[in-house]
Amino acid sequence: MTDQLYTTSRVKSHARCPRLHHLQYDLGIQTESSAAAAFGTAGHTALEDWYESIAMGDPEGALASALVTVETSPLDAFDRAKLRVLVRGYDARWFDEIAENYEILGVESQFRYDLGGHVIGGKLDVLVRRLADRAIFVIEHKFTGSAIGDGEAYWERLAIDTQCSIYLDGASVLTGESVAGVIYDVIGKPGQKPYKATPVEKQTFTKGKGCKLCGGKPGEKGTGRMRAPNATLTFTDAPCSVCRGTGWQEAPRLHADQRATDETPEEFEARITEIVAEAPDDIFKRAVIVRLDDELPAVRRDLLERIETIEHERKVAGPESLRARNPDQCFAYGSVCPFFAACSGKADIADPIRFPRRGAHPELAVIP
């Protein structure tokens, strides 16, 4: 058996780009997470606490515990606001389903097993047993900005997804029982951004309506003073009783599609709450992914072939030699690869500040 550990993340890294895999897993270089990855990590941690509370016999405290975790996350104020909305929505959508129908066997359970002389490892978000028939399932959380409607490619690809197959095998090793499937638990991340104030030079205002009682008219402010009795154009020193001294029946204001100030995190949270509340079933979706007995050998073979390719590259090129680049993936998933500067010659991969070597599997650091 080799001393190399293979996880879903590692296999996907090599499939994306051999050099990306080499830098992350052969050299152990771990860069800062992207904003999307940081949001997903914070969401996973919050849901971990949600499930832990239920598993520990405190279901009433599950939501509060998860929200505390959101508040202590490194996300900015607006991402925290968005995540709070999603956590509250998750609790409303799935609490009864989980609390009434499942026993939680484990949260963030780590596993290892042998496959063809190679060590396969990983971590399960949640491991549960369905009370009705005692069937075991893995619950896998995903936060995504991708389209997750019925029939979307997001779901179709799961038919041969390596991660689901690894998790089924890993859960079987942990429990000593066959596993019925993976409950793929997807949370759609609303794409709305905080509103910004309209630049001053682009602001436009309505004409307004001046108070007629004190001499105003459309687009023109009144005096704001009371008319003298029986006088047409004479005004007293008293404030107008209609406009209260403003001179306006309806003051000029920014047009409806413009803003005088930036949206606050509180305003943003209220707006996202309305969006999620309007269509919760479009935000919180689940599908049960199963592998039939005749499907698993093919998926395991795919996994072994990928591992053997990695092992062959290491043997031929050596542990330090850079692997081939895949330029088609430098800007995939809406962001730039964290190693692009090094691959394009604009940075030195040996720079320990920019590219620190922290180990290949930080998410599994507790496994000896």
Secondary structure, 3 states (H helix, E strand, C coil): CCCCEECHHHHHHHHHCHHHHHHHHHCCECCCCCHHHHHHHHHHHHHHHHHHHHHCCCHHHHHHHHHHHHHCCCCCHHHHHHHHHHHHHHHHHHHHHHHHHEEEEEEEEEEEEEECCEEEEEEEEEEEEECCCCCEEEEEEEEECCCCCCCCHHHHHHHHCHHHHHHHHHHHHHHCCCCCEEEEEEEECCCCCCCCCCCHHHCCECCCEECCCCCCEECECCCCEEECCCCCCCEEEEECCCCCCCCEEECCCECCCCCCCCCCHHHHHHHHHHHHHHCHHHHEEEEEECCCCCCHHHHHHHHHHHHHHHHHHHHHHCCCCCCCCCHHHCCHHHCCCCCHHHHCCCCCCCCCCCCCECCCCHHHCCCC
